[in-house]
Amino acid sequence: MIGSIRYACILIALVACGPSVGTHNGNGDDGTDGGTQQQACTPGATQACYTGASATQGVGPCTGGTQTCDSGGNWGVCAGEVVPTGEVCGNSVDDNCNGMVDEDADADGDGFTTCGGDCCDATTDGCGDPKLVNPGAFEAPGNMVDDDCDGMVDNAVAATCDSGLTSNSNTAMDYAKAMELCQTATVNDKKWGVISARFTLPSGTGSPNVNQRAIRPVFGGTTVRAGSSFVVLSTGNAAAPNQTNPPYVAFQSGNAVGTTSGMPTDWLAAHNNTLPNAPGCPAPTGGTTANDPIMLELKIRTPSNAKSFSLSTNFMSAEYPEWVCSAYNDFFVVLLDSAWNGSPANPTDKSLAIYKSPQNQTYPVGVNLAYGNTGLFTDCKNGDTGCAAGSVAGTISTCTGTGGLTGTGMDVANPSGLPGYCGSNNLSGGGTGWLVTSGNVKGGEIITLRIAIWDTSDGILDSLSFIDNFTWSVDASTPGTVIF
C-alpha cells in the first residue's frame, strides 16, 4: 500500500629542510606578524639570497644567487643559486651538498637512499625530521620544507589535471583527476599516487549504468571546491537540466536504472548485517539490496609524510522532504581500508560519511539525516518533512537557503496542495551543501577508498553525490564528516 501511495505521489509531481633567508621589508618585519603591509624593497635593488637549507650553502656545488627588487617593491626569484638535489651516484658530485660524494645511504630508514633521491637523510643535512622528507612525500604547502626532494620549497603543484575532461569519460582514472588526485603510481614503485581506479557495484562486482556518473564543471548552483571540475555520482542520471553526456532525467519521478547489488559486506558485517539508520526512523524494507547503485573504487599509495586526507562531499536527494525518516533512506558511503592504528582511530565500520551529533548520536549520510534538525541538511526549504505515508512526520529549521539547488533539478516546485507533498516545503529535493569528509592513513601504505551511492528499498526518487578537492595532510584528523 505504501509503495502504491508513493508511486501515485510521484505521478502527481601536510618540519624539515627550510630556507635560510627570508624576505624582509628592511625594518625587521617579515610580514608574518599581522602588522601593516610595507614595501619589501626599493625597485631595482639587489641582494644575495639562498633558498636551500643554510647548512648546505657553500658545500659541494651549492651556492647562493641574487634577487632583484621588481617594480612592485617585491623581491624576485633567487637567480643563479644552486640548491641541494638528490644524490646521483657515479657522477663524482656532492649533489645533496652534505659533504660526501656519491654516498648511497638510508640513515633515516625511510626506504629512500641518497642516490635514490632522498635529499634529507639525516639531521646533519639540516632537517628537522628526515623520515618525512623524501621523493615519496607530498609537498605540504606553507611549511618552508622541500618535502618531496625536487629541489624547490613549497612548490605544491596546482591541481590542473581536471580541466578538459570528457563529462561521460569511460576512464575511471579521469574521475580521480576530477577530485584533484593528479599523481599516479604503480604497485612496485615508492612514490605516492593512484595505483588503480574502477567503477563497480557496491558488492565489488558488476558494472553500474554509464549514465550514473559524470565529470562536471558545475551542477546548477553547485560549483567546484577546487580545480575545474568535480565528480557526480547518481542513482539516476548524473546530469542537471540542460546538461548532456549523460542527459538529464528528472529526479523526482526518478530513473529506475534497474541494477541491483549487495551492499559492501565488510561494512554490513560491522553492523551485524543490519543497515545503520538515523535514530528514530523506520528500518529499510528492502533488506540489504542496493538499488541503482554505483561505486568508484580507488587504490592509492599514500605519501610517506601523510597522516590523513580530506575530500569535499555533497549529498542531494529527491526523497526530501516527503520521505525523510522513512524506509527509503538512500545511502552515500565513503569507505576507507587503511592500516592506520593511531589516534584518533578510523571508524570500525570503515565509513567516513558519518555525522556525530552533540548528543553523540551517529548518523550515516543519507536523506534521513534531515530528520531531527541534525544540522547537516542546509540546501533546502525549512518546514514540514516526512509527510508521505510510512514516514515519521517532523520539521526542519536548519536549512540556510536553496541557492545550492538552483538549476540542479532539485529546485523544481511541486504542487503544494496535493496529497503526499509537504505543503509549502514543496521543492523536488534538498541537500547537505558542501561537507568535508576526512580519514587517517599510514604514510607509504596502499589504501583502498570506496565511494558509493544507492537507492534504498526501491529504485525511484533519485539521489546525487558530488566529490571534489582531495587533499593530503601531515596531521591526523578526526575521521568523519563535518559542515564545510
C-alpha positions in Angstrom: 0.0 0.0 0.0 2.8 2.4 0.9 4.5 1.6 -2.4 1.4 2.4 -4.4 0.8 5.7 -2.5 4.5 6.6 -3.0 4.2 5.9 -6.7 1.0 7.9 -7.0 2.6 10.9 -5.4 5.4 10.6 -8.0 2.9 10.6 -10.8 1.4 13.8 -9.5 4.5 15.5 -9.5 50.7 18.1 5.5 59.2 20.2 9.6 62.4 19.7 7.7 64.9 21.5 5.3 63.8 25.1 5.1 65.3 28.3 3.6 67.9 30.2 5.4 67.0 33.6 4.0 63.5 35.1 4.4 62.1 38.1 2.6 62.1 41.1 4.8 60.9 44.7 4.4 64.1 46.3 5.8 62.5 47.1 9.2 62.9 43.7 10.8 59.3 42.8 9.9 59.0 39.6 7.8 55.3 40.3 7.1 54.1 37.4 9.2 53.1 39.2 12.4 49.9 40.6 11.2 51.3 44.1 11.0 50.8 46.7 8.3 52.0 45.6 4.9 55.0 47.6 3.8 57.0 47.7 0.6 59.6 44.9 0.8 62.4 46.6 -1.2 63.3 49.5 -3.5 62.7 48.7 -7.1 66.0 47.9 -8.9 67.8 47.0 -5.6 69.6 43.6 -5.5 70.6 41.3 -2.6 72.3 38.0 -2.1 69.9 35.0 -1.5 69.8 31.3 -0.9 66.6 29.2 -0.5 68.2 25.9 0.4 69.0 24.8 4.0 71.6 27.2 5.5 73.9 24.3 6.4 74.2 23.4 2.7 75.3 26.8 1.3 78.9 26.7 0.2 79.0 22.9 0.4 79.7 21.0 -2.9 78.1 22.8 -5.8 75.5 24.6 -3.6 75.8 28.3 -3.8 73.8 31.4 -3.4 72.3 33.7 -6.0 70.9 37.2 -6.4 67.5 38.7 -6.1 66.3 41.8 -7.8 63.5 44.0 -6.5 60.8 44.4 -9.1 58.7 47.4 -9.9 56.1 46.5 -7.3 58.6 46.6 -4.5 58.9 42.8 -4.1 62.0 40.6 -4.2 62.1 38.4 -7.3 63.3 34.9 -7.7 66.8 33.9 -6.5 68.6 33.8 -9.8 71.8 31.8 -10.2 71.5 29.8 -7.0 72.3 26.1 -6.8 70.4 24.2 -4.1 70.7 20.6 -3.0 69.2 17.9 -5.2 69.1 14.1 -4.7 72.5 12.4 -4.8 73.3 11.0 -8.2 75.7 8.2 -7.7 78.7 7.9 -10.0 78.9 11.5 -11.1 81.6 12.5 -8.6 79.4 15.4 -7.4 78.1 16.1 -4.0 74.6 16.7 -5.3 72.9 16.9 -2.0 75.6 19.2 -0.6 76.2 17.2 2.7 80.0 17.0 2.4 80.1 13.5 0.9 80.3 12.4 -2.7 78.3 9.6 -4.3 77.2 8.1 -1.0 74.2 5.8 -1.1 72.8 5.7 2.4 69.4 5.5 4.1 70.4 6.8 7.5 66.8 7.7 8.4 65.3 4.3 7.5 62.5 5.8 5.3 63.2 3.4 2.4 64.8 6.1 0.2 68.5 6.3 -0.2 70.5 9.4 -1.1 71.2 8.0 -4.5 67.6 7.3 -4.8 66.7 10.9 -4.4 66.4 11.4 -0.6 67.6 15.0 -0.1 67.2 14.8 3.7 68.7 11.6 5.1 69.9 12.8 8.5 69.5 15.8 10.8 73.1 16.8 9.8 71.6 17.6 6.4 69.8 20.5 8.1 66.5 18.6 8.5 64.1 18.6 11.5 62.5 15.1 10.8 64.4 13.3 7.9 61.8 10.5 7.7 59.2 12.9 6.5 61.3 14.3 3.6 61.9 12.1 0.6 60.7 11.6 -3.0 57.7 9.6 -1.7 56.3 12.6 0.3 53.8 15.2 -0.9 54.7 18.9 -0.9 52.9 20.3 2.2 52.1 23.9 1.5 53.4 26.7 3.7 55.9 24.7 5.9 59.0 26.0 4.2 60.2 22.5 3.5 61.2 20.7 0.3 59.1 17.7 1.4 59.3 15.8 -1.9 63.0 16.5 -2.6 62.5 18.1 -6.0 64.9 21.0 -5.2 62.1 23.5 -4.5 60.4 24.6 -1.3 56.6 24.8 -1.0 56.1 24.4 -4.7 52.8 22.5 -4.3 51.7 21.8 -7.9 48.4 23.3 -8.8 45.8 20.6 -9.5 45.2 21.3 -13.1 44.7 17.7 -14.2 41.0 18.0 -14.0 40.5 20.5 -16.9 39.3 19.4 -20.3 38.0 16.0 -19.1 35.1 14.5 -21.0 31.9 14.6 -19.0 31.0 11.0 -19.6 34.5 9.6 -19.7 34.8 5.8 -19.6 38.2 6.1 -18.0 37.8 5.7 -14.2 41.2 7.4 -13.6 39.7 10.6 -15.0 37.3 10.7 -12.1 40.3 10.5 -9.7 41.7 13.5 -11.6 38.4 15.4 -11.2 38.9 15.0 -7.4 42.5 16.6 -7.7 44.2 13.2 -7.4 46.6 14.0 -10.2 49.6 11.7 -9.5 49.7 8.1 -10.4 51.9 5.3 -9.1 52.5 1.6 -9.5 52.4 -1.2 -7.0 56.2 -1.6 -7.3 57.4 2.0 -7.1 57.7 4.1 -3.9 56.1 7.4 -4.9 52.6 8.2 -3.9 49.7 8.3 -6.3 46.6 6.5 -7.6 47.5 2.9 -8.5 44.2 1.9 -9.9 40.6 3.2 -10.4 37.5 1.4 -11.4 33.7 1.6 -11.4 31.8 -1.3 -9.9 28.8 -2.1 -7.9 28.9 -1.9 -4.0 29.3 -5.7 -3.9 32.7 -5.3 -5.6 31.5 -7.0 -8.8 29.4 -6.0 -11.9 29.2 -2.7 -13.7 26.9 0.3 -13.0 25.0 2.1 -15.7 27.2 4.6 -17.5 24.7 7.4 -17.1 25.1 7.3 -13.3 28.5 9.1 -13.4 29.8 12.3 -14.8 32.6 14.9 -14.6 31.1 18.4 -14.3 32.5 21.9 -14.1 29.2 23.0 -12.4 25.9 21.4 -11.5 23.3 24.1 -11.4 24.0 26.2 -8.4 26.7 23.8 -7.1 30.2 24.9 -8.1 33.7 23.3 -7.7 35.6 23.3 -4.5 39.0 23.0 -6.3 40.3 22.8 -9.8 38.0 22.9 -12.8 35.6 20.0 -12.2 34.2 17.5 -9.7 32.7 14.0 -9.7 29.0 13.4 -9.8 27.5 10.0 -8.9 23.8 9.4 -9.1 21.2 6.7 -8.5 19.6 8.1 -11.8 21.3 10.2 -14.4 24.3 12.3 -13.3 23.0 15.5 -15.0 21.3 18.8 -14.2 18.7 20.3 -16.6 20.3 21.2 -20.0 23.4 19.1 -19.4 24.3 16.3 -21.8 26.5 13.2 -21.9 24.7 11.9 -19.9 21.4 13.7 -20.4 19.1 15.0 -17.7 16.3 12.9 -16.3 14.0 14.4 -13.6 15.0 13.2 -10.1 11.5 13.4 -8.6 10.0 10.9 -11.0 13.3 9.0 -10.9 15.1 6.9 -13.4 14.9 3.3 -12.2 18.1 2.1 -13.8 17.2 -1.5 -12.9 20.5 -2.7 -11.5 20.8 -4.2 -8.0 23.7 -5.3 -5.9 24.6 -6.5 -2.4 25.9 -3.8 -0.1 29.6 -3.8 0.9 29.9 -6.9 3.0 32.5 -5.7 5.4 30.5 -2.5 6.2 27.4 -4.6 6.7 29.1 -7.1 8.9 30.3 -4.3 11.2 26.6 -3.5 11.7 25.5 -7.1 12.3 24.1 -7.2 8.7 21.6 -4.6 9.6 21.6 -1.2 7.9 22.5 1.7 10.1 19.9 4.4 10.3 19.1 7.8 11.8 17.8 7.3 15.3 14.0 7.1 15.5 13.5 6.3 11.8 12.0 3.2 10.3 14.3 0.4 9.1 14.5 -0.1 5.3 12.1 -2.6 3.9 14.2 -3.8 1.1 16.7 -5.8 3.1 20.4 -5.2 2.2 19.8 -4.9 -1.5 21.3 -1.7 -3.1 19.1 -0.4 -5.9 20.5 1.5 -8.8 24.0 1.6 -7.2 27.3 2.9 -8.3 30.7 2.7 -6.7 34.1 4.3 -7.5 37.0 2.3 -6.1 40.5 3.8 -5.8 43.7 2.1 -4.7 46.2 4.8 -3.7 49.7 4.7 -2.2 49.8 7.4 0.4 52.6 10.0 0.7 55.3 9.0 3.2 54.6 12.1 5.2 50.8 11.9 5.2 48.7 11.1 8.2 45.3 11.9 6.8 43.3 13.2 3.9 40.1 15.0 3.3 37.7 15.5 0.4 34.7 17.7 -0.2 31.4 15.9 -0.4 27.8 17.0 -1.1 24.6 14.9 -1.0 21.3 15.7 -2.5 18.1 13.6 -2.7 14.6 13.8 -4.2 13.5 11.8 -1.2 13.5 15.1 0.6 11.2 16.3 2.2 8.3 13.8 1.8 10.3 10.6 2.6 12.6 11.9 5.3 12.7 9.4 8.2 11.3 6.6 6.1 12.3 3.2 4.8 13.6 5.0 1.7 16.9 6.2 3.2 19.2 6.5 0.2 22.8 5.9 1.2 26.1 7.6 0.4 29.2 5.9 1.8 32.9 6.6 1.8 34.7 3.5 3.0 38.4 3.5 3.9 40.7 0.5 4.1 43.8 1.6 5.9 46.5 0.2 8.3 46.3 3.3 10.4 46.4 2.3 14.1 46.9 5.7 15.7 44.6 8.2 17.4 42.0 9.3 16.6 41.0 5.9 15.2 39.1 5.4 12.0 35.6 4.1 12.4 35.4 0.4 12.9 32.9 0.0 10.0 35.3 1.9 7.7 32.7 4.5 6.9 33.8 8.1 6.9 30.5 9.5 5.6 29.0 9.8 9.1 28.0 12.6 11.3 28.1 12.6 15.1 25.6 14.9 16.9 26.4 16.9 20.0 24.5 14.1 21.8 26.9 11.5 20.4 24.3 10.0 18.1 25.9 8.8 14.8 24.0 9.3 11.6 25.0 7.8 8.2 24.9 10.3 5.4 21.5 9.8 3.7 18.2 11.5 3.4 17.2 10.5 7.0 19.9 12.8 8.1 17.4 15.6 7.6 15.3 14.3 10.5 15.6 15.8 13.9 17.4 19.0 12.9 20.8 17.4 12.8 22.1 20.5 11.0 23.7 18.7 8.1 20.9 19.4 5.6 21.3 23.1 4.7 20.5 23.4 1.0 16.7 23.1 1.4 13.5 24.7 2.4 12.6 24.8 6.1 9.2 23.3 7.1 7.5 20.0 7.3 9.2 16.7 6.5 8.1 13.1 6.4 4.6 13.9 5.2 4.3 10.8 2.9 2.6 7.7 4.2 5.1 5.5 6.1 7.4 8.3 7.0 7.8 9.8 10.5 6.5 13.4 10.5 8.8 16.1 11.6 10.0 19.7 10.8 13.4 21.2 9.9 14.7 24.6 10.6 18.4 24.2 9.7 18.1 25.0 6.0 20.1 28.1 5.1 18.8 28.6 1.6 18.1 27.0 -1.7 20.9 28.7 -3.8 22.8 25.4 -4.0 19.8 23.7 -5.5 19.2 26.3 -8.2 19.3 24.8 -11.7 20.1 21.3 -10.3 16.6 19.8 -11.0 16.1 19.5 -7.2 14.7 23.0 -7.2 11.6 22.2 -9.2 8.5 23.2 -7.2 5.8 20.5 -6.7 2.1 21.4 -6.2 1.9 22.3 -2.5 -1.7 21.5 -2.1 -1.7 17.9 -3.3 -1.6 14.8 -1.1 1.9 13.4 -0.4 3.7 16.7 -0.6 4.8 18.8 2.4 2.8 21.9 1.9 5.0 25.0 1.4 8.1 22.7 1.7 7.5 21.7 -1.9 10.8 21.6 -3.8 11.7 18.3 -5.6 14.6 17.7 -3.3 17.2 19.0 -0.8 20.8 18.6 0.1 23.6 18.9 2.6 25.6 21.5 0.8 29.4 21.0 0.7 30.8 19.0 3.6 34.3 17.8 4.5 34.9 14.1 4.9 38.2 13.0 6.5 40.1 9.8 7.4 43.5 8.9 8.7 46.2 6.9 6.9 49.7 5.4 7.5 52.4 7.1 5.4 53.5 5.0 2.4 50.8 2.4 2.7 48.3 1.4 -0.1 44.8 2.3 0.9 41.5 1.4 -0.8 38.9 4.1 -1.0 35.3 3.1 -2.0 32.8 5.9 -2.7 29.3 4.6 -3.4 25.6 5.7 -3.6 22.4 3.7 -3.9 18.6 3.8 -3.6 17.3 2.0 -0.6 14.0 -0.1 -0.6 13.2 0.9 -4.2 14.7 2.4 -7.3 12.9 5.7 -7.7 13.3 9.3 -6.4 16.9 9.6 -7.2 19.9 10.9 -5.1 23.2 12.5 -6.0 26.6 12.8 -4.5 29.4 15.3 -5.5 33.1 14.6 -4.7 35.9 17.1 -5.1 39.1 18.6 -3.6 41.0 15.6 -2.3 43.8 16.9 0.0 46.6 15.2 2.0 47.6 16.4 5.4 50.7 15.8 7.6 48.4 15.9 10.7 45.9 13.3 11.9 42.3 14.2 11.5 39.0 13.5 13.4 37.6 10.9 11.0 34.0 11.6 9.8 32.0 14.3 8.1 31.5 17.9 9.2 30.0 21.0 7.7 32.4 22.9 5.4 
